[in-house]
Amino acid sequence: MAAASTVRFESRIVVRRPIGVVFERLADVPGYGRWMHRTGLFRRCGLTSDGPVRQGATYVDATRMGTFAGEVTEFAPPTRLAFRETLRWFGTEMTQARPEYELEEQDGSTVVHHVAVGELYGWMRFMKPGAALLAKAERTRTLSSLKRSLESE
């Protein structure tokens, strides 16, 4: 595989809801379509493995760029959740994203610390400046959608 170029995004928000509720929302991969804004890349998510979402569960994340094949890499309720997603075009790996969430309870609210690392492969490496801006916008949109959806209930 060709050398990769890395894009990293890190952010922290406070959601005025209990930690367990926030974790459940993030872990409900098939339910993302009910709360995620569709103004960015997101289209829909769905499980491809049987059973509940847990470590090792697989899913697809359909975006405007294409469909990512994903896996839950960490599942430690109610504090830690991580994913790995790979986008292939014509059988060639173009990018891999590794979004992760660490949750911390604070006075009845939840601090969501979010880190997303992306690896760009092949000619996609030359898209790094644009990919960094796109990642920042998309990850920010995800966090604001999460906060809005939970605090409006």
SULCORJO-V801391 format. One record per residue. N is the residue number from 1. RES is the residue in one letter. SS is DSSP state (hx for helix, st for strand, lp for the rest). PSI is psi in whole degrees, -180 to 180 (999 if undefined). NEAR is the number of other C-alpha atoms within 8 Angstrom. Layout:
n:N res:RES ss:SS psi:PSI near:NEAR
n:N res:RES ss:SS psi:PSI near:NEAR
This chain:
n:1 res:M ss:lp psi:143 near:2
n:2 res:A ss:lp psi:161 near:5
n:3 res:A ss:lp psi:149 near:6
n:4 res:A ss:lp psi:159 near:9
n:5 res:S ss:st psi:134 near:9
n:6 res:T ss:st psi:138 near:9
n:7 res:V ss:st psi:134 near:12
n:8 res:R ss:st psi:138 near:9
n:9 res:F ss:st psi:137 near:11
n:10 res:E ss:st psi:135 near:8
n:11 res:S ss:st psi:165 near:8
n:12 res:R ss:st psi:133 near:8
n:13 res:I ss:st psi:163 near:8
n:14 res:V ss:st psi:127 near:9
n:15 res:V ss:st psi:126 near:12
n:16 res:R ss:lp psi:64 near:10
n:17 res:R ss:lp psi:157 near:11
n:18 res:P ss:lp psi:152 near:10
n:19 res:I ss:hx psi:-40 near:14
n:20 res:G ss:hx psi:-37 near:8
n:21 res:V ss:hx psi:-42 near:8
n:22 res:V ss:hx psi:-45 near:12
n:23 res:F ss:hx psi:-46 near:13
n:24 res:E ss:hx psi:-41 near:9
n:25 res:R ss:hx psi:-45 near:10
n:26 res:L ss:hx psi:-33 near:10
n:27 res:A ss:hx psi:-16 near:8
n:28 res:D ss:lp psi:72 near:9
n:29 res:V ss:hx psi:-47 near:11
n:30 res:P ss:hx psi:-20 near:9
n:31 res:G ss:hx psi:-2 near:9
n:32 res:Y ss:hx psi:-34 near:12
n:33 res:G ss:hx psi:-20 near:9
n:34 res:R ss:hx psi:-19 near:5
n:35 res:W ss:hx psi:-16 near:9
n:36 res:M ss:lp psi:135 near:10
n:37 res:H ss:lp psi:143 near:9
n:38 res:R ss:lp psi:23 near:7
n:39 res:T ss:lp psi:-12 near:5
n:40 res:G ss:lp psi:-138 near:7
n:41 res:L ss:lp psi:-29 near:9
n:42 res:F ss:st psi:137 near:12
n:43 res:R ss:st psi:-59 near:10
n:44 res:R ss:st psi:160 near:10
n:45 res:C ss:st psi:153 near:13
n:46 res:G ss:st psi:147 near:9
n:47 res:L ss:st psi:145 near:11
n:48 res:T ss:lp psi:-7 near:8
n:49 res:S ss:lp psi:162 near:7
n:50 res:D ss:lp psi:158 near:6
n:51 res:G ss:lp psi:-174 near:4
n:52 res:P ss:lp psi:166 near:5
n:53 res:V ss:lp psi:128 near:9
n:54 res:R ss:lp psi:177 near:8
n:55 res:Q ss:lp psi:133 near:9
n:56 res:G ss:lp psi:-14 near:7
n:57 res:A ss:lp psi:145 near:13
n:58 res:T ss:st psi:155 near:11
n:59 res:Y ss:st psi:172 near:13
n:60 res:V ss:st psi:143 near:12
n:61 res:D ss:st psi:100 near:13
n:62 res:A ss:st psi:126 near:11
n:63 res:T ss:st psi:175 near:11
n:64 res:R ss:lp psi:-18 near:7
n:65 res:M ss:lp psi:-20 near:5
n:66 res:G ss:st psi:-174 near:8
n:67 res:T ss:st psi:122 near:10
n:68 res:F ss:st psi:137 near:12
n:69 res:A ss:st psi:124 near:11
n:70 res:G ss:st psi:164 near:12
n:71 res:E ss:st psi:141 near:12
n:72 res:V ss:st psi:118 near:15
n:73 res:T ss:st psi:-23 near:10
n:74 res:E ss:st psi:136 near:10
n:75 res:F ss:st psi:96 near:10
n:76 res:A ss:st psi:80 near:7
n:77 res:P ss:lp psi:143 near:8
n:78 res:P ss:lp psi:25 near:9
n:79 res:T ss:lp psi:-21 near:11
n:80 res:R ss:st psi:134 near:12
n:81 res:L ss:st psi:131 near:16
n:82 res:A ss:st psi:153 near:12
n:83 res:F ss:st psi:160 near:13
n:84 res:R ss:st psi:127 near:12
n:85 res:E ss:st psi:139 near:11
n:86 res:T ss:st psi:133 near:12
n:87 res:L ss:st psi:126 near:12
n:88 res:R ss:st psi:139 near:11
n:89 res:W ss:st psi:122 near:8
n:90 res:F ss:lp psi:40 near:4
n:91 res:G ss:lp psi:-3 near:5
n:92 res:T ss:st psi:130 near:6
n:93 res:E ss:st psi:123 near:10
n:94 res:M ss:st psi:-40 near:12
n:95 res:T ss:st psi:152 near:12
n:96 res:Q ss:st psi:132 near:12
n:97 res:A ss:st psi:141 near:12
n:98 res:R ss:st psi:80 near:11
n:99 res:P ss:st psi:141 near:11
n:100 res:E ss:st psi:152 near:11
n:101 res:Y ss:st psi:133 near:12
n:102 res:E ss:st psi:124 near:10
n:103 res:L ss:st psi:142 near:13
n:104 res:E ss:st psi:128 near:9
n:105 res:E ss:st psi:138 near:10
n:106 res:Q ss:st psi:104 near:7
n:107 res:D ss:lp psi:45 near:4
n:108 res:G ss:lp psi:-8 near:9
n:109 res:S ss:st psi:177 near:12
n:110 res:T ss:st psi:126 near:15
n:111 res:V ss:st psi:123 near:12
n:112 res:V ss:st psi:112 near:12
n:113 res:H ss:st psi:119 near:11
n:114 res:H ss:st psi:128 near:11
n:115 res:V ss:st psi:133 near:11
n:116 res:A ss:st psi:127 near:12
n:117 res:V ss:st psi:133 near:11
n:118 res:G ss:st psi:140 near:11
n:119 res:E ss:st psi:130 near:11
n:120 res:L ss:st psi:134 near:14
n:121 res:Y ss:lp psi:159 near:13
n:122 res:G ss:hx psi:-140 near:9
n:123 res:W ss:hx psi:-17 near:6
n:124 res:M ss:hx psi:-23 near:10
n:125 res:R ss:hx psi:-31 near:10
n:126 res:F ss:hx psi:-10 near:6
n:127 res:M ss:hx psi:10 near:8
n:128 res:K ss:hx psi:-48 near:12
n:129 res:P ss:hx psi:-44 near:7
n:130 res:G ss:hx psi:-39 near:7
n:131 res:A ss:hx psi:-36 near:9
n:132 res:A ss:hx psi:-43 near:11
n:133 res:L ss:hx psi:-42 near:8
n:134 res:L ss:hx psi:-43 near:8
n:135 res:A ss:hx psi:-44 near:10
n:136 res:K ss:hx psi:-46 near:9
n:137 res:A ss:hx psi:-44 near:8
n:138 res:E ss:hx psi:-43 near:10
n:139 res:R ss:hx psi:-37 near:10
n:140 res:T ss:hx psi:-41 near:9
n:141 res:R ss:hx psi:-40 near:10
n:142 res:T ss:hx psi:-48 near:10
n:143 res:L ss:hx psi:-42 near:9
n:144 res:S ss:hx psi:-35 near:8
n:145 res:S ss:hx psi:-42 near:11
n:146 res:L ss:hx psi:-51 near:12
n:147 res:K ss:hx psi:-50 near:11
n:148 res:R ss:hx psi:-46 near:8
n:149 res:S ss:hx psi:-39 near:9
n:150 res:L ss:hx psi:-37 near:11
n:151 res:E ss:hx psi:-11 near:9
n:152 res:S ss:lp psi:-2 near:5
n:153 res:E ss:lp psi:999 near:4
